[in-house]
Amino acid sequence: LIAYEDKRYFDHIGIDVLALARATRQNIVAGRIVSGGSTISMQLIRLARKGKDRSFFQKMIELILATRLEFRYSKDEILALYASH
């Protein structure tokens, strides 16, 4: 799961700046969204906030909430929550 979804999972605090930069570059080159750059923590936040649109503003909220999630729960707890969702 980690290798596919978030290979630097244990090395960030909810936001993987390198993955976001890579995804942004890929999306600009493709002219459409082909990659998201979300961490497991960000994906868990998105799953918990059902029905929210996929806008830039919502992505910024996910970034903030993912960081807060990382300060409150351990990496193992976050991974368990994501896997059980």
mmCIF file as gemmi writes it, N, C-alpha and C atoms, coordinates in Angstrom:
data_model
loop_
_atom_site.group_PDB
_atom_site.id
_atom_site.type_symbol
_atom_site.label_atom_id
_atom_site.label_alt_id
_atom_site.label_comp_id
_atom_site.label_asym_id
_atom_site.label_entity_id
_atom_site.label_seq_id
_atom_site.pdbx_PDB_ins_code
_atom_site.Cartn_x
_atom_site.Cartn_y
_atom_site.Cartn_z
_atom_site.occupancy
_atom_site.B_iso_or_equiv
_atom_site.pdbx_formal_charge
_atom_site.auth_seq_id
_atom_site.auth_asym_id
_atom_site.pdbx_PDB_model_num
ATOM 1 N N . LEU Axp A 1 ? 0.826 -1.19 0 1 0 ? 1 A 1
ATOM 2 C CA . LEU Axp A 1 ? 0 0 0 1 0 ? 1 A 1
ATOM 3 C C . LEU Axp A 1 ? 0.873 1.258 0 1 0 ? 1 A 1
ATOM 4 N N . ILE Axp A 2 ? 1.861 1.275 0.873 1 0 ? 2 A 1
ATOM 5 C CA . ILE Axp A 2 ? 2.739 2.442 0.963 1 0 ? 2 A 1
ATOM 6 C C . ILE Axp A 2 ? 3.549 2.607 -0.322 1 0 ? 2 A 1
ATOM 7 N N . ALA Axp A 3 ? 4.067 1.513 -0.857 1 0 ? 3 A 1
ATOM 8 C CA . ALA Axp A 3 ? 4.886 1.593 -2.071 1 0 ? 3 A 1
ATOM 9 C C . ALA Axp A 3 ? 4.101 2.173 -3.244 1 0 ? 3 A 1
ATOM 10 N N . TYR Axp A 4 ? 2.821 1.893 -3.316 1 0 ? 4 A 1
ATOM 11 C CA . TYR Axp A 4 ? 2.004 2.361 -4.435 1 0 ? 4 A 1
ATOM 12 C C . TYR Axp A 4 ? 1.418 3.75 -4.185 1 0 ? 4 A 1
ATOM 13 N N . GLU Axp A 5 ? 0.933 3.996 -2.982 1 0 ? 5 A 1
ATOM 14 C CA . GLU Axp A 5 ? 0.198 5.231 -2.696 1 0 ? 5 A 1
ATOM 15 C C . GLU Axp A 5 ? 1.06 6.39 -2.209 1 0 ? 5 A 1
ATOM 16 N N . ASP Axp A 6 ? 2.136 6.079 -1.448 1 0 ? 6 A 1
ATOM 17 C CA . ASP Axp A 6 ? 2.863 7.158 -0.779 1 0 ? 6 A 1
ATOM 18 C C . ASP Axp A 6 ? 4.233 6.643 -0.333 1 0 ? 6 A 1
ATOM 19 N N . LYS Axp A 7 ? 5.161 6.525 -1.279 1 0 ? 7 A 1
ATOM 20 C CA . LYS Axp A 7 ? 6.438 5.866 -0.973 1 0 ? 7 A 1
ATOM 21 C C . LYS Axp A 7 ? 7.283 6.59 0.065 1 0 ? 7 A 1
ATOM 22 N N . ARG Axp A 8 ? 7.051 7.855 0.301 1 0 ? 8 A 1
ATOM 23 C CA . ARG Axp A 8 ? 7.787 8.58 1.347 1 0 ? 8 A 1
ATOM 24 C C . ARG Axp A 8 ? 6.922 8.79 2.593 1 0 ? 8 A 1
ATOM 25 N N . TYR Axp A 9 ? 5.981 7.884 2.816 1 0 ? 9 A 1
ATOM 26 C CA . TYR Axp A 9 ? 5.003 7.989 3.893 1 0 ? 9 A 1
ATOM 27 C C . TYR Axp A 9 ? 5.644 8.268 5.254 1 0 ? 9 A 1
ATOM 28 N N . PHE Axp A 10 ? 6.696 7.573 5.576 1 0 ? 10 A 1
ATOM 29 C CA . PHE Axp A 10 ? 7.314 7.724 6.893 1 0 ? 10 A 1
ATOM 30 C C . PHE Axp A 10 ? 8.274 8.911 6.969 1 0 ? 10 A 1
ATOM 31 N N . ASP Axp A 11 ? 8.414 9.657 5.89 1 0 ? 11 A 1
ATOM 32 C CA . ASP Axp A 11 ? 9.372 10.764 5.845 1 0 ? 11 A 1
ATOM 33 C C . ASP Axp A 11 ? 8.73 12.15 5.75 1 0 ? 11 A 1
ATOM 34 N N . HIS Axp A 12 ? 7.419 12.265 5.864 1 0 ? 12 A 1
ATOM 35 C CA . HIS Axp A 12 ? 6.771 13.58 5.773 1 0 ? 12 A 1
ATOM 36 C C . HIS Axp A 12 ? 5.755 13.752 6.89 1 0 ? 12 A 1
ATOM 37 N N . ILE Axp A 13 ? 5.246 14.965 7.028 1 0 ? 13 A 1
ATOM 38 C CA . ILE Axp A 13 ? 4.272 15.265 8.09 1 0 ? 13 A 1
ATOM 39 C C . ILE Axp A 13 ? 2.873 15.491 7.504 1 0 ? 13 A 1
ATOM 40 N N . GLY Axp A 14 ? 2.531 14.679 6.523 1 0 ? 14 A 1
ATOM 41 C CA . GLY Axp A 14 ? 1.2 14.767 5.923 1 0 ? 14 A 1
ATOM 42 C C . GLY Axp A 14 ? 1.199 15.368 4.539 1 0 ? 14 A 1
ATOM 43 N N . ILE Axp A 15 ? 2.266 16.079 4.196 1 0 ? 15 A 1
ATOM 44 C CA . ILE Axp A 15 ? 2.396 16.721 2.889 1 0 ? 15 A 1
ATOM 45 C C . ILE Axp A 15 ? 3.717 16.289 2.274 1 0 ? 15 A 1
ATOM 46 N N . ASP Axp A 16 ? 3.67 15.766 1.07 1 0 ? 16 A 1
ATOM 47 C CA . ASP Axp A 16 ? 4.88 15.4 0.342 1 0 ? 16 A 1
ATOM 48 C C . ASP Axp A 16 ? 5.08 16.438 -0.759 1 0 ? 16 A 1
ATOM 49 N N . VAL Axp A 17 ? 5.917 17.409 -0.475 1 0 ? 17 A 1
ATOM 50 C CA . VAL Axp A 17 ? 6.139 18.53 -1.398 1 0 ? 17 A 1
ATOM 51 C C . VAL Axp A 17 ? 6.677 18.029 -2.741 1 0 ? 17 A 1
ATOM 52 N N . LEU Axp A 18 ? 7.563 17.03 -2.702 1 0 ? 18 A 1
ATOM 53 C CA . LEU Axp A 18 ? 8.102 16.488 -3.96 1 0 ? 18 A 1
ATOM 54 C C . LEU Axp A 18 ? 7.008 15.86 -4.81 1 0 ? 18 A 1
ATOM 55 N N . ALA Axp A 19 ? 6.104 15.105 -4.182 1 0 ? 19 A 1
ATOM 56 C CA . ALA Axp A 19 ? 5.006 14.471 -4.922 1 0 ? 19 A 1
ATOM 57 C C . ALA Axp A 19 ? 4.052 15.517 -5.486 1 0 ? 19 A 1
ATOM 58 N N . LEU Axp A 20 ? 3.778 16.57 -4.714 1 0 ? 20 A 1
ATOM 59 C CA . LEU Axp A 20 ? 2.898 17.64 -5.202 1 0 ? 20 A 1
ATOM 60 C C . LEU Axp A 20 ? 3.538 18.371 -6.384 1 0 ? 20 A 1
ATOM 61 N N . ALA Axp A 21 ? 4.846 18.623 -6.306 1 0 ? 21 A 1
ATOM 62 C CA . ALA Axp A 21 ? 5.546 19.29 -7.404 1 0 ? 21 A 1
ATOM 63 C C . ALA Axp A 21 ? 5.546 18.413 -8.655 1 0 ? 21 A 1
ATOM 64 N N . ARG Axp A 22 ? 5.796 17.105 -8.478 1 0 ? 22 A 1
ATOM 65 C CA . ARG Axp A 22 ? 5.79 16.173 -9.611 1 0 ? 22 A 1
ATOM 66 C C . ARG Axp A 22 ? 4.412 16.127 -10.254 1 0 ? 22 A 1
ATOM 67 N N . ALA Axp A 23 ? 3.375 16.03 -9.436 1 0 ? 23 A 1
ATOM 68 C CA . ALA Axp A 23 ? 2.01 15.957 -9.953 1 0 ? 23 A 1
ATOM 69 C C . ALA Axp A 23 ? 1.642 17.239 -10.686 1 0 ? 23 A 1
ATOM 70 N N . THR Axp A 24 ? 2.023 18.373 -10.133 1 0 ? 24 A 1
ATOM 71 C CA . THR Axp A 24 ? 1.731 19.659 -10.776 1 0 ? 24 A 1
ATOM 72 C C . THR Axp A 24 ? 2.392 19.723 -12.142 1 0 ? 24 A 1
ATOM 73 N N . ARG Axp A 25 ? 3.659 19.331 -12.203 1 0 ? 25 A 1
ATOM 74 C CA . ARG Axp A 25 ? 4.396 19.338 -13.474 1 0 ? 25 A 1
ATOM 75 C C . ARG Axp A 25 ? 3.734 18.399 -14.48 1 0 ? 25 A 1
ATOM 76 N N . GLN Axp A 26 ? 3.399 17.186 -14.062 1 0 ? 26 A 1
ATOM 77 C CA . GLN Axp A 26 ? 2.759 16.216 -14.966 1 0 ? 26 A 1
ATOM 78 C C . GLN Axp A 26 ? 1.417 16.733 -15.471 1 0 ? 26 A 1
ATOM 79 N N . ASN Axp A 27 ? 0.647 17.358 -14.602 1 0 ? 27 A 1
ATOM 80 C CA . ASN Axp A 27 ? -0.663 17.876 -14.994 1 0 ? 27 A 1
ATOM 81 C C . ASN Axp A 27 ? -0.536 19.036 -15.981 1 0 ? 27 A 1
ATOM 82 N N . ILE Axp A 28 ? 0.452 19.889 -15.768 1 0 ? 28 A 1
ATOM 83 C CA . ILE Axp A 28 ? 0.665 21.012 -16.696 1 0 ? 28 A 1
ATOM 84 C C . ILE Axp A 28 ? 1.093 20.506 -18.065 1 0 ? 28 A 1
ATOM 85 N N . VAL Axp A 29 ? 2.029 19.565 -18.086 1 0 ? 29 A 1
ATOM 86 C CA . VAL Axp A 29 ? 2.507 19.002 -19.355 1 0 ? 29 A 1
ATOM 87 C C . VAL Axp A 29 ? 1.377 18.299 -20.101 1 0 ? 29 A 1
ATOM 88 N N . ALA Axp A 30 ? 0.552 17.544 -19.376 1 0 ? 30 A 1
ATOM 89 C CA . ALA Axp A 30 ? -0.546 16.797 -19.999 1 0 ? 30 A 1
ATOM 90 C C . ALA Axp A 30 ? -1.729 17.691 -20.36 1 0 ? 30 A 1
ATOM 91 N N . GLY Axp A 31 ? -1.824 18.851 -19.715 1 0 ? 31 A 1
ATOM 92 C CA . GLY Axp A 31 ? -2.953 19.73 -19.963 1 0 ? 31 A 1
ATOM 93 C C . GLY Axp A 31 ? -4.241 19.27 -19.301 1 0 ? 31 A 1
ATOM 94 N N . ARG Axp A 32 ? -4.13 18.323 -18.406 1 0 ? 32 A 1
ATOM 95 C CA . ARG Axp A 32 ? -5.27 17.8 -17.662 1 0 ? 32 A 1
ATOM 96 C C . ARG Axp A 32 ? -4.741 17.121 -16.408 1 0 ? 32 A 1
ATOM 97 N N . ILE Axp A 33 ? -5.619 16.742 -15.511 1 0 ? 33 A 1
ATOM 98 C CA . ILE Axp A 33 ? -5.185 16.08 -14.283 1 0 ? 33 A 1
ATOM 99 C C . ILE Axp A 33 ? -4.898 14.614 -14.564 1 0 ? 33 A 1
ATOM 100 N N . VAL Axp A 34 ? -3.621 14.254 -14.41 1 0 ? 34 A 1
ATOM 101 C CA . VAL Axp A 34 ? -3.199 12.874 -14.592 1 0 ? 34 A 1
ATOM 102 C C . VAL Axp A 34 ? -2.594 12.313 -13.314 1 0 ? 34 A 1
ATOM 103 N N . SER Axp A 35 ? -2.285 13.181 -12.361 1 0 ? 35 A 1
ATOM 104 C CA . SER Axp A 35 ? -1.679 12.767 -11.104 1 0 ? 35 A 1
ATOM 105 C C . SER Axp A 35 ? -2.097 13.735 -10.01 1 0 ? 35 A 1
ATOM 106 N N . GLY Axp A 36 ? -2.239 13.218 -8.766 1 0 ? 36 A 1
ATOM 107 C CA . GLY Axp A 36 ? -2.726 14.061 -7.688 1 0 ? 36 A 1
ATOM 108 C C . GLY Axp A 36 ? -1.683 14.472 -6.67 1 0 ? 36 A 1
ATOM 109 N N . GLY Axp A 37 ? -0.711 13.649 -6.408 1 0 ? 37 A 1
ATOM 110 C CA . GLY Axp A 37 ? 0.324 13.978 -5.445 1 0 ? 37 A 1
ATOM 111 C C . GLY Axp A 37 ? -0.118 13.925 -3.997 1 0 ? 37 A 1
ATOM 112 N N . SER Axp A 38 ? -1.28 13.359 -3.726 1 0 ? 38 A 1
ATOM 113 C CA . SER Axp A 38 ? -1.777 13.295 -2.346 1 0 ? 38 A 1
ATOM 114 C C . SER Axp A 38 ? -1.082 12.198 -1.56 1 0 ? 38 A 1
ATOM 115 N N . THR Axp A 39 ? -0.835 12.486 -0.291 1 0 ? 39 A 1
ATOM 116 C CA . THR Axp A 39 ? -0.29 11.493 0.62 1 0 ? 39 A 1
ATOM 117 C C . THR Axp A 39 ? -1.428 10.623 1.147 1 0 ? 39 A 1
ATOM 118 N N . ILE Axp A 40 ? -1.076 9.548 1.824 1 0 ? 40 A 1
ATOM 119 C CA . ILE Axp A 40 ? -2.099 8.701 2.445 1 0 ? 40 A 1
ATOM 120 C C . ILE Axp A 40 ? -2.911 9.524 3.437 1 0 ? 40 A 1
ATOM 121 N N . SER Axp A 41 ? -2.252 10.39 4.179 1 0 ? 41 A 1
ATOM 122 C CA . SER Axp A 41 ? -2.961 11.241 5.145 1 0 ? 41 A 1
ATOM 123 C C . SER Axp A 41 ? -3.948 12.155 4.437 1 0 ? 41 A 1
ATOM 124 N N . MET Axp A 42 ? -3.545 12.747 3.326 1 0 ? 42 A 1
ATOM 125 C CA . MET Axp A 42 ? -4.444 13.618 2.566 1 0 ? 42 A 1
ATOM 126 C C . MET Axp A 42 ? -5.611 12.823 1.999 1 0 ? 42 A 1
ATOM 127 N N . GLN Axp A 43 ? -5.346 11.601 1.539 1 0 ? 43 A 1
ATOM 128 C CA . GLN Axp A 43 ? -6.415 10.762 1.007 1 0 ? 43 A 1
ATOM 129 C C . GLN Axp A 43 ? -7.401 10.382 2.1 1 0 ? 43 A 1
ATOM 130 N N . LEU Axp A 44 ? -6.886 10.099 3.299 1 0 ? 44 A 1
ATOM 131 C CA . LEU Axp A 44 ? -7.762 9.785 4.424 1 0 ? 44 A 1
ATOM 132 C C . LEU Axp A 44 ? -8.66 10.972 4.76 1 0 ? 44 A 1
ATOM 133 N N . ILE Axp A 45 ? -8.097 12.159 4.75 1 0 ? 45 A 1
ATOM 134 C CA . ILE Axp A 45 ? -8.896 13.367 4.997 1 0 ? 45 A 1
ATOM 135 C C . ILE Axp A 45 ? -9.979 13.506 3.937 1 0 ? 45 A 1
ATOM 136 N N . ARG Axp A 46 ? -9.621 13.304 2.667 1 0 ? 46 A 1
ATOM 137 C CA . ARG Axp A 46 ? -10.605 13.426 1.59 1 0 ? 46 A 1
ATOM 138 C C . ARG Axp A 46 ? -11.73 12.393 1.764 1 0 ? 46 A 1
ATOM 139 N N . LEU Axp A 47 ? -11.37 11.16 2.147 1 0 ? 47 A 1
ATOM 140 C CA . LEU Axp A 47 ? -12.384 10.129 2.379 1 0 ? 47 A 1
ATOM 141 C C . LEU Axp A 47 ? -13.308 10.503 3.532 1 0 ? 47 A 1
ATOM 142 N N . ALA Axp A 48 ? -12.754 11.114 4.572 1 0 ? 48 A 1
ATOM 143 C CA . ALA Axp A 48 ? -13.553 11.494 5.737 1 0 ? 48 A 1
ATOM 144 C C . ALA Axp A 48 ? -14.461 12.677 5.449 1 0 ? 48 A 1
ATOM 145 N N . ARG Axp A 49 ? -14.084 13.495 4.463 1 0 ? 49 A 1
ATOM 146 C CA . ARG Axp A 49 ? -14.882 14.68 4.114 1 0 ? 49 A 1
ATOM 147 C C . ARG Axp A 49 ? -15.721 14.39 2.866 1 0 ? 49 A 1
ATOM 148 N N . LYS Axp A 50 ? -16.506 13.358 2.902 1 0 ? 50 A 1
ATOM 149 C CA . LYS Axp A 50 ? -17.295 12.903 1.76 1 0 ? 50 A 1
ATOM 150 C C . LYS Axp A 50 ? -18.038 14.04 1.075 1 0 ? 50 A 1
ATOM 151 N N . GLY Axp A 51 ? -18.087 13.971 -0.248 1 0 ? 51 A 1
ATOM 152 C CA . GLY Axp A 51 ? -18.911 14.888 -1.015 1 0 ? 51 A 1
ATOM 153 C C . GLY Axp A 51 ? -18.304 16.247 -1.317 1 0 ? 51 A 1
ATOM 154 N N . LYS Axp A 52 ? -17.1 16.516 -0.854 1 0 ? 52 A 1
ATOM 155 C CA . LYS Axp A 52 ? -16.465 17.805 -1.152 1 0 ? 52 A 1
ATOM 156 C C . LYS Axp A 52 ? -15.946 17.787 -2.584 1 0 ? 52 A 1
ATOM 157 N N . ASP Axp A 53 ? -16.039 18.931 -3.25 1 0 ? 53 A 1
ATOM 158 C CA . ASP Axp A 53 ? -15.557 19.008 -4.624 1 0 ? 53 A 1
ATOM 159 C C . ASP Axp A 53 ? -14.035 18.89 -4.654 1 0 ? 53 A 1
ATOM 160 N N . ARG Axp A 54 ? -13.491 18.657 -5.821 1 0 ? 54 A 1
ATOM 161 C CA . ARG Axp A 54 ? -12.05 18.458 -5.987 1 0 ? 54 A 1
ATOM 162 C C . ARG Axp A 54 ? -11.415 19.745 -6.501 1 0 ? 54 A 1
ATOM 163 N N . SER Axp A 55 ? -11.573 20.823 -5.794 1 0 ? 55 A 1
ATOM 164 C CA . SER Axp A 55 ? -11.054 22.12 -6.207 1 0 ? 55 A 1
ATOM 165 C C . SER Axp A 55 ? -9.699 22.394 -5.549 1 0 ? 55 A 1
ATOM 166 N N . PHE Axp A 56 ? -9.043 23.434 -6.046 1 0 ? 56 A 1
ATOM 167 C CA . PHE Axp A 56 ? -7.771 23.868 -5.47 1 0 ? 56 A 1
ATOM 168 C C . PHE Axp A 56 ? -7.972 24.258 -4.006 1 0 ? 56 A 1
ATOM 169 N N . PHE Axp A 57 ? -9.058 24.954 -3.694 1 0 ? 57 A 1
ATOM 170 C CA . PHE Axp A 57 ? -9.352 25.366 -2.33 1 0 ? 57 A 1
ATOM 171 C C . PHE Axp A 57 ? -9.5 24.153 -1.412 1 0 ? 57 A 1
ATOM 172 N N . GLN Axp A 58 ? -10.211 23.128 -1.867 1 0 ? 58 A 1
ATOM 173 C CA . GLN Axp A 58 ? -10.385 21.92 -1.062 1 0 ? 58 A 1
ATOM 174 C C . GLN Axp A 58 ? -9.051 21.196 -0.866 1 0 ? 58 A 1
ATOM 175 N N . LYS Axp A 59 ? -8.189 21.235 -1.877 1 0 ? 59 A 1
ATOM 176 C CA . LYS Axp A 59 ? -6.857 20.623 -1.759 1 0 ? 59 A 1
ATOM 177 C C . LYS Axp A 59 ? -6.06 21.331 -0.669 1 0 ? 59 A 1
ATOM 178 N N . MET Axp A 60 ? -6.17 22.645 -0.588 1 0 ? 60 A 1
ATOM 179 C CA . MET Axp A 60 ? -5.468 23.405 0.451 1 0 ? 60 A 1
ATOM 180 C C . MET Axp A 60 ? -5.994 23.039 1.844 1 0 ? 60 A 1
ATOM 181 N N . ILE Axp A 61 ? -7.297 22.855 1.955 1 0 ? 61 A 1
ATOM 182 C CA . ILE Axp A 61 ? -7.88 22.43 3.226 1 0 ? 61 A 1
ATOM 183 C C . ILE Axp A 61 ? -7.357 21.04 3.597 1 0 ? 61 A 1
ATOM 184 N N . GLU Axp A 62 ? -7.29 20.138 2.614 1 0 ? 62 A 1
ATOM 185 C CA . GLU Axp A 62 ? -6.761 18.798 2.862 1 0 ? 62 A 1
ATOM 186 C C . GLU Axp A 62 ? -5.314 18.862 3.345 1 0 ? 62 A 1
ATOM 187 N N . LEU Axp A 63 ? -4.525 19.764 2.787 1 0 ? 63 A 1
ATOM 188 C CA . LEU Axp A 63 ? -3.132 19.911 3.217 1 0 ? 63 A 1
ATOM 189 C C . LEU Axp A 63 ? -3.056 20.282 4.696 1 0 ? 63 A 1
ATOM 190 N N . ILE Axp A 64 ? -3.865 21.228 5.098 1 0 ? 64 A 1
ATOM 191 C CA . ILE Axp A 64 ? -3.875 21.679 6.498 1 0 ? 64 A 1
ATOM 192 C C . ILE Axp A 64 ? -4.363 20.564 7.419 1 0 ? 64 A 1
ATOM 193 N N . LEU Axp A 65 ? -5.464 19.934 7.056 1 0 ? 65 A 1
ATOM 194 C CA . LEU Axp A 65 ? -6.027 18.883 7.902 1 0 ? 65 A 1
ATOM 195 C C . LEU Axp A 65 ? -5.123 17.653 7.968 1 0 ? 65 A 1
ATOM 196 N N . ALA Axp A 66 ? -4.422 17.338 6.886 1 0 ? 66 A 1
ATOM 197 C CA . ALA Axp A 66 ? -3.498 16.202 6.882 1 0 ? 66 A 1
ATOM 198 C C . ALA Axp A 66 ? -2.345 16.448 7.85 1 0 ? 66 A 1
ATOM 199 N N . THR Axp A 67 ? -1.867 17.671 7.896 1 0 ? 67 A 1
ATOM 200 C CA . THR Axp A 67 ? -0.797 18.013 8.838 1 0 ? 67 A 1
ATOM 201 C C . THR Axp A 67 ? -1.298 17.883 10.273 1 0 ? 67 A 1
ATOM 202 N N . ARG Axp A 68 ? -2.487 18.367 10.527 1 0 ? 68 A 1
ATOM 203 C CA . ARG Axp A 68 ? -3.075 18.239 11.866 1 0 ? 68 A 1
ATOM 204 C C . ARG Axp A 68 ? -3.27 16.773 12.246 1 0 ? 68 A 1
ATOM 205 N N . LEU Axp A 69 ? -3.71 15.957 11.282 1 0 ? 69 A 1
ATOM 206 C CA . LEU Axp A 69 ? -3.884 14.523 11.507 1 0 ? 69 A 1
ATOM 207 C C . LEU Axp A 69 ? -2.565 13.887 11.924 1 0 ? 69 A 1
ATOM 208 N N . GLU Axp A 70 ? -1.485 14.263 11.24 1 0 ? 70 A 1
ATOM 209 C CA . GLU Axp A 70 ? -0.158 13.698 11.521 1 0 ? 70 A 1
ATOM 210 C C . GLU Axp A 70 ? 0.333 14.061 12.919 1 0 ? 70 A 1
ATOM 211 N N . PHE Axp A 71 ? -0.033 15.231 13.42 1 0 ? 71 A 1
ATOM 212 C CA . PHE Axp A 71 ? 0.387 15.622 14.763 1 0 ? 71 A 1
ATOM 213 C C . PHE Axp A 71 ? -0.422 14.913 15.844 1 0 ? 71 A 1
ATOM 214 N N . ARG Axp A 72 ? -1.625 14.493 15.489 1 0 ? 72 A 1
ATOM 215 C CA . ARG Axp A 72 ? -2.509 13.868 16.483 1 0 ? 72 A 1
ATOM 216 C C . ARG Axp A 72 ? -2.357 12.347 16.556 1 0 ? 72 A 1
ATOM 217 N N . TYR Axp A 73 ? -2.124 11.697 15.409 1 0 ? 73 A 1
ATOM 218 C CA . TYR Axp A 73 ? -2.071 10.239 15.346 1 0 ? 73 A 1
ATOM 219 C C . TYR Axp A 73 ? -0.71 9.766 14.867 1 0 ? 73 A 1
ATOM 220 N N . SER Axp A 74 ? -0.363 8.536 15.241 1 0 ? 74 A 1
ATOM 221 C CA . SER Axp A 74 ? 0.896 7.943 14.773 1 0 ? 74 A 1
ATOM 222 C C . SER Axp A 74 ? 0.736 7.505 13.322 1 0 ? 74 A 1
ATOM 223 N N . LYS Axp A 75 ? 1.86 7.278 12.673 1 0 ? 75 A 1
ATOM 224 C CA . LYS Axp A 75 ? 1.827 6.797 11.281 1 0 ? 75 A 1
ATOM 225 C C . LYS Axp A 75 ? 1.09 5.464 11.188 1 0 ? 75 A 1
ATOM 226 N N . ASP Axp A 76 ? 1.313 4.586 12.164 1 0 ? 76 A 1
ATOM 227 C CA . ASP Axp A 76 ? 0.638 3.285 12.164 1 0 ? 76 A 1
ATOM 228 C C . ASP Axp A 76 ? -0.877 3.438 12.326 1 0 ? 76 A 1
ATOM 229 N N . GLU Axp A 77 ? -1.314 4.368 13.176 1 0 ? 77 A 1
ATOM 230 C CA . GLU Axp A 77 ? -2.744 4.61 13.361 1 0 ? 77 A 1
ATOM 231 C C . GLU Axp A 77 ? -3.375 5.167 12.089 1 0 ? 77 A 1
ATOM 232 N N . ILE Axp A 78 ? -2.685 6.103 11.441 1 0 ? 78 A 1
ATOM 233 C CA . ILE Axp A 78 ? -3.202 6.686 10.207 1 0 ? 78 A 1
ATOM 234 C C . ILE Axp A 78 ? -3.314 5.61 9.124 1 0 ? 78 A 1
ATOM 235 N N . LEU Axp A 79 ? -2.291 4.789 9.017 1 0 ? 79 A 1
ATOM 236 C CA . LEU Axp A 79 ? -2.299 3.729 8.007 1 0 ? 79 A 1
ATOM 237 C C . LEU Axp A 79 ? -3.432 2.747 8.272 1 0 ? 79 A 1
ATOM 238 N N . ALA Axp A 80 ? -3.658 2.408 9.528 1 0 ? 80 A 1
ATOM 239 C CA . ALA Axp A 80 ? -4.752 1.495 9.879 1 0 ? 80 A 1
ATOM 240 C C . ALA Axp A 80 ? -6.11 2.105 9.526 1 0 ? 80 A 1
ATOM 241 N N . LEU Axp A 81 ? -6.284 3.394 9.824 1 0 ? 81 A 1
ATOM 242 C CA . LEU Axp A 81 ? -7.534 4.066 9.472 1 0 ? 81 A 1
ATOM 243 C C . LEU Axp A 81 ? -7.751 4.074 7.961 1 0 ? 81 A 1
ATOM 244 N N . TYR Axp A 82 ? -6.69 4.363 7.21 1 0 ? 82 A 1
ATOM 245 C CA . TYR Axp A 82 ? -6.798 4.403 5.75 1 0 ? 82 A 1
ATOM 246 C C . TYR Axp A 82 ? -7.124 3.01 5.199 1 0 ? 82 A 1
ATOM 247 N N . ALA Axp A 83 ? -6.426 2.012 5.689 1 0 ? 83 A 1
ATOM 248 C CA . ALA Axp A 83 ? -6.628 0.643 5.193 1 0 ? 83 A 1
ATOM 249 C C . ALA Axp A 83 ? -8.014 0.114 5.523 1 0 ? 83 A 1
ATOM 250 N N . SER Axp A 84 ? -8.584 0.566 6.637 1 0 ? 84 A 1
ATOM 251 C CA . SER Axp A 84 ? -9.896 0.056 7.034 1 0 ? 84 A 1
ATOM 252 C C . SER Axp A 84 ? -11.053 0.828 6.408 1 0 ? 84 A 1
ATOM 253 N N . HIS Axp A 85 ? -10.739 1.907 5.733 1 0 ? 85 A 1
ATOM 254 C CA . HIS Axp A 85 ? -11.806 2.733 5.147 1 0 ? 85 A 1
ATOM 255 C C . HIS Axp A 85 ? -12.35 2.093 3.892 1 0 ? 85 A 1
